[in-house]
Amino acid sequence: MPETAQQYTERILSYIAGKDPMKLQEETPKKLAALLRGRDRGRLAQRPAPGRWSVAEIVAHLADAEIVLAWRWRQVLSTNGVTIQGYDQGVWADALGYAKRDPKESLASFTTLRAINLKLLKSAPRESWEHYGIHSERGPESMTHMVKMAAGHDLNHIMQIETILKNEGRSSSMEGL
């Protein structure tokens, strides 16, 4: 059974409990670069299981999610109470060819977009951080909340990548048994 919007929010926010969401977001590109460094593109494109994203697909998703965040944050900062449209990440992954994307190019896009978004957040007046948007699936979300969600989203996908890479050796060493 898929998790509800509330369960998703609680899970994502649990990853950042007691941590600075801006600092976490600043660290994500370096963490991703370290995880990808020296990895074979073919291996990064292998799915860990049917229906599960590969590392390459996760990094492509992060790059596209950063575009979504850029738009949402600019909308909310400029128009308090604006509607925030949700999207189906699985549809985007299929329609936008995440499986065929070069993970290093996705990482480069993500890194650039993240730097631009962090600069925006740092320059936004503190009072505008209480602006909110109304997410089509999750309801009202302030800028502060959205920034926390973005940091938790980063950690969620970093943990997924770490798990895939950790298990990579196990699955290949078990082949032929």
C-alpha positions in Angstrom: 0.0 0.0 0.0 1.5 3.4 -1.0 2.1 5.9 1.7 -0.2 8.8 2.2 0.9 12.4 1.7 1.0 12.8 5.5 3.1 9.7 5.9 5.5 10.8 3.2 5.8 14.2 4.8 6.5 12.7 8.2 9.1 10.2 6.8 10.9 12.9 4.8 11.0 15.4 7.8 12.2 12.6 10.1 15.5 12.4 8.2 16.4 16.0 9.0 15.3 16.1 12.7 17.7 18.4 14.6 19.7 19.3 11.4 20.1 22.5 9.5 18.2 22.1 6.2 20.2 24.7 4.4 23.5 23.1 5.3 22.2 19.7 4.3 21.2 21.1 0.9 24.6 22.7 0.5 26.3 19.4 1.2 24.2 17.2 -1.2 26.1 17.9 -4.4 29.4 17.0 -2.8 27.9 13.8 -1.3 26.4 12.8 -4.7 29.7 13.5 -6.4 31.6 11.4 -3.9 29.1 8.5 -4.4 29.4 8.6 -8.2 33.1 9.2 -8.4 34.9 6.3 -10.2 31.7 4.4 -10.9 31.0 2.8 -14.2 28.1 4.4 -16.1 26.7 1.1 -17.0 26.6 0.0 -13.4 25.0 3.2 -12.3 22.2 2.6 -14.9 21.4 -0.9 -13.6 18.2 -1.1 -11.6 18.6 -2.9 -8.2 15.2 -4.6 -8.7 12.3 -4.5 -11.2 10.3 -1.3 -10.7 13.1 0.3 -8.6 15.2 3.2 -9.9 18.8 2.9 -10.7 21.4 5.4 -9.3 21.4 7.2 -12.7 17.6 7.5 -12.6 17.7 8.9 -9.0 20.3 11.5 -9.9 18.2 12.5 -13.0 15.2 12.8 -10.7 17.1 15.0 -8.3 18.1 17.3 -11.2 14.5 17.6 -12.4 13.2 18.0 -8.9 15.5 20.9 -8.4 13.9 22.6 -11.4 10.5 22.0 -9.8 11.8 23.5 -6.5 13.1 26.5 -8.4 9.7 27.2 -9.8 7.8 26.5 -6.6 10.0 28.6 -4.4 9.9 31.6 -6.8 6.1 31.3 -7.0 5.7 31.2 -3.2 8.2 34.0 -2.5 6.5 36.3 -5.0 2.8 35.2 -4.5 1.8 34.2 -1.0 -0.9 31.5 -1.0 -0.3 30.4 -4.6 -1.3 26.9 -5.7 1.5 24.4 -6.0 0.9 21.7 -8.6 2.1 18.2 -7.7 3.5 15.9 -10.3 3.9 12.2 -10.9 7.7 11.5 -10.7 7.3 8.1 -12.3 5.6 9.6 -15.3 8.4 12.1 -15.6 11.0 9.4 -15.3 9.5 7.5 -18.1 8.6 10.4 -20.4 11.8 12.3 -19.9 14.1 9.3 -20.2 15.8 9.1 -16.8 17.1 5.6 -17.6 19.1 6.9 -20.6 20.5 10.0 -18.9 24.2 10.3 -18.1 24.4 10.5 -14.3 27.4 12.8 -14.5 25.5 15.2 -16.6 22.5 15.0 -14.3 24.8 15.7 -11.4 26.2 18.7 -13.1 22.7 20.1 -13.8 21.7 19.4 -10.2 24.8 21.0 -8.8 24.3 24.2 -10.8 20.6 24.4 -10.1 21.1 23.8 -6.4 23.7 26.6 -6.2 21.2 29.0 -7.9 18.4 28.0 -5.6 20.5 28.3 -2.4 21.6 31.8 -3.5 17.9 32.7 -3.9 17.0 31.3 -0.5 19.9 33.2 1.2 18.8 36.4 -0.4 15.1 36.1 0.4 13.9 38.4 3.2 13.2 36.4 6.4 9.6 37.4 6.5 9.0 35.8 3.1 10.0 32.5 4.5 6.5 32.4 6.2 4.9 32.8 2.8 3.1 29.6 1.8 1.8 27.7 -1.2 -1.1 25.3 -1.3 0.3 22.0 -2.6 -2.3 20.1 -4.6 -1.6 16.9 -2.7 -0.3 18.0 0.7 -2.1 21.3 1.4 -0.5 24.5 2.8 3.3 24.5 2.9 5.4 27.5 4.1 8.7 28.3 2.5 10.4 27.1 5.7 8.5 23.8 5.5 9.4 23.4 1.8 13.1 23.9 2.4 13.0 21.3 5.2 11.2 18.9 2.8 13.8 19.5 0.1 16.6 18.6 2.5 14.8 15.5 3.7 14.2 14.5 0.0 17.9 14.8 -0.6 18.7 12.6 2.3 16.1 10.1 1.3 17.7 9.7 -2.2 21.3 9.7 -0.8 20.3 6.8 1.4 18.8 5.0 -1.5 21.9 5.5 -3.6 24.2 4.3 -0.7 22.0 1.2 -0.3 22.2 0.4 -4.1 25.9 0.9 -4.2 26.5 -1.1 -1.0 24.5 -4.0 -2.4 26.0 -3.8 -5.9 28.9 -6.0 -4.9 26.7 -8.5 -3.2 24.4 -9.0 -6.2 27.3 -9.4 -8.7 29.2 -11.7 -6.4 26.1 -13.9 -6.0 25.6 -14.3 -9.8 26.3 -17.8 -10.9 25.6 -19.3 -7.5 
